[in-house]
Amino acid sequence: MISAIYDRRSTRKFLDTPVSQQDIREIIESGIKAPSSKNRQPWKFIVVQGREKEEMIKAFRQGISREEHEDALLPQSAQHISGAKYTVDIMEQAPVIVFVVNSLGKSVLENLDNAEERIYEICNIQSIGASIENMILAAQDKGIGSLWICDIYFAYSELCQWLHSDGQLVAAVALGYPNEFPRERPRKKFEEVVEWRS
């Protein structure tokens, strides 16, 4: 597992090679094994391939177009729209997209009522993050590339409408056999991010 952690890279170029249903299942089952706050297991996974993926890509592009021209959900992130467009191109070539939904969460467009509700939401998101990490490490172990995608928020309304699933859309994960082997990206030094207290 340590080697999978150290060798994992974000894949942005995929081969046109199908990923078997068995491998997809085992990757998602690894996500299901993640720890979760109060064992709530707040995750739901929606696997998108083939023609359905084409429809999803259309919805994503419509969302980005709206974000550029009207009612932007992320007006202060306009400089990242070109990155979101690139992400859609990556998703288009990846054989498998897994959307990850917080089945117990509210839409990001709704306000939370109180601090306890907010903490509950944060704990569920932490659990889902652990689940996604398990999935991408399981993919790495199988020689399958992955990309953890947060650019979905540039088309949040459109993707939620297309998915028509209860809960809060959190992220997407692209899966496929890699057509690139990028170098490790720089990391902050240990001393910058760790504080020892004894």
C-alpha positions in Angstrom: 0.0 0.0 0.0 2.9 2.4 0.7 4.2 1.9 -2.8 0.7 2.6 -4.2 0.6 5.9 -2.2 4.0 7.0 -3.5 3.6 5.8 -7.1 0.0 7.2 -7.6 -0.3 10.1 -10.1 -3.2 12.1 -11.4 -3.8 10.7 -14.9 -5.0 13.1 -17.6 -4.4 11.0 -20.7 -6.1 7.6 -21.0 -5.9 4.7 -23.4 -9.0 3.7 -25.3 -9.0 0.4 -23.4 -12.1 -0.7 -21.5 -11.9 -1.2 -17.8 -13.6 -4.4 -16.8 -16.8 -4.3 -14.7 -15.0 -6.6 -12.2 -12.2 -4.0 -11.8 -14.7 -1.1 -11.4 -16.6 -3.1 -8.8 -13.5 -3.9 -6.8 -12.3 -0.3 -6.9 -15.7 0.9 -5.6 -15.8 -1.9 -3.0 -12.5 -0.5 -1.8 -14.2 2.9 -1.4 -17.0 1.3 0.5 -14.5 -0.1 3.0 -13.4 3.4 4.0 -14.0 4.5 7.6 -16.9 6.9 8.1 -18.1 9.1 10.9 -20.5 7.2 13.2 -20.4 4.5 10.5 -22.9 6.5 8.5 -21.4 5.4 5.2 -22.8 8.6 3.4 -21.6 7.7 -0.1 -23.3 6.7 -3.3 -21.5 6.0 -6.5 -22.9 6.5 -10.0 -20.8 4.8 -12.7 -21.1 6.5 -16.1 -19.9 4.9 -19.4 -20.7 4.8 -23.1 -23.6 6.8 -24.4 -24.6 8.0 -21.0 -21.1 9.6 -20.7 -21.8 11.5 -23.9 -25.0 13.0 -22.4 -23.1 13.8 -19.2 -20.4 15.6 -21.1 -23.1 17.7 -22.9 -24.5 18.7 -19.5 -21.1 19.6 -18.2 -20.3 21.8 -21.2 -23.7 23.5 -20.9 -22.9 24.3 -17.3 -19.5 25.8 -18.2 -21.1 27.9 -20.8 -23.6 29.2 -18.3 -20.8 29.9 -15.8 -19.1 32.0 -18.5 -22.1 34.0 -19.5 -24.7 34.2 -16.8 -25.6 33.3 -13.1 -22.1 32.1 -12.2 -22.0 29.9 -9.1 -18.3 30.6 -8.9 -17.8 34.2 -10.1 -14.5 34.6 -8.2 -13.1 31.5 -9.9 -13.6 32.6 -13.5 -9.8 32.3 -14.1 -10.2 28.5 -13.6 -12.9 28.0 -16.3 -10.2 27.1 -18.9 -9.1 24.3 -16.5 -12.6 23.1 -16.2 -12.9 22.9 -20.0 -9.7 20.8 -20.0 -11.2 18.6 -17.3 -14.2 17.9 -19.5 -11.9 16.9 -22.4 -10.1 14.5 -20.0 -13.5 13.0 -18.8 -14.5 12.6 -22.5 -11.5 10.3 -23.2 -11.6 8.4 -19.9 -13.5 5.1 -20.3 -15.2 5.4 -16.9 -16.5 8.3 -14.8 -17.7 7.6 -11.2 -19.7 10.4 -9.6 -19.6 10.4 -5.8 -22.6 11.7 -4.0 -23.1 12.4 -0.3 -26.4 10.6 0.1 -27.0 12.3 3.4 -26.1 15.8 2.3 -27.9 18.9 1.0 -27.1 20.5 -2.3 -24.3 23.1 -2.0 -26.9 25.6 -3.2 -28.8 25.2 0.1 -27.8 26.8 3.4 -27.2 24.7 6.5 -29.4 25.8 9.4 -27.0 25.5 12.4 -23.5 24.7 13.5 -24.3 21.1 14.4 -25.7 20.5 11.0 -22.6 22.0 9.5 -20.3 19.8 11.5 -22.4 16.7 10.5 -21.9 17.7 6.9 -18.1 18.2 7.4 -17.8 14.8 9.0 -19.6 13.1 6.1 -17.4 14.9 3.5 -14.3 13.7 5.4 -15.7 10.1 5.2 -16.3 10.5 1.4 -12.8 11.8 1.0 -11.4 8.7 2.6 -13.6 6.6 0.3 -12.3 8.4 -2.8 -8.7 8.0 -1.6 -9.3 4.2 -1.1 -10.7 4.0 -4.7 -7.8 5.8 -6.4 -5.2 3.7 -4.4 -7.1 0.5 -5.4 -7.0 1.7 -9.0 -3.3 2.3 -8.8 -2.7 -1.2 -7.4 -4.5 -2.6 -10.5 -2.5 -0.4 -12.9 -5.5 1.7 -13.7 -5.1 5.5 -13.8 -7.4 7.9 -12.0 -8.2 11.6 -11.7 -10.0 13.0 -8.7 -12.2 15.8 -10.2 -13.6 18.8 -8.3 -14.2 20.9 -11.4 -17.8 19.5 -11.4 -18.8 22.6 -9.5 -18.5 24.7 -12.6 -21.6 22.8 -13.9 -23.1 21.8 -10.5 -26.7 22.5 -11.3 -26.6 20.9 -14.8 -24.8 17.8 -13.5 -27.2 17.4 -10.6 -30.1 17.7 -12.9 -28.6 15.2 -15.3 -27.8 12.7 -12.5 -31.3 13.2 -10.9 -30.0 11.6 -7.7 -30.8 12.6 -4.1 -28.0 13.9 -2.0 -25.1 16.3 -2.6 -22.8 15.8 -5.5 -19.3 15.9 -4.1 -16.8 14.9 -6.8 -16.1 12.7 -9.8 -13.3 10.1 -10.4 -12.1 9.3 -13.9 -10.8 5.8 -14.4 -8.9 4.2 -17.3 -5.6 2.7 -18.3 -3.0 5.6 -18.4 -1.5 6.9 -21.6 1.1 8.9 -19.6 3.3 8.5 -16.6 3.8 12.0 -15.2 6.5 12.9 -12.7 5.5 13.5 -9.1 4.3 17.0 -8.5 6.1 19.1 -5.9 5.0 18.6 -2.3 5.5 21.0 0.6 8.4 20.0 2.9 7.6 17.9 5.9 8.8 20.7 8.2 6.3 23.1 6.6 3.2 21.1 7.4 4.0 19.2 10.6 4.1 20.7 14.1 5.3 18.5 16.9 3.9 19.0 20.4 5.0 17.0 23.4 
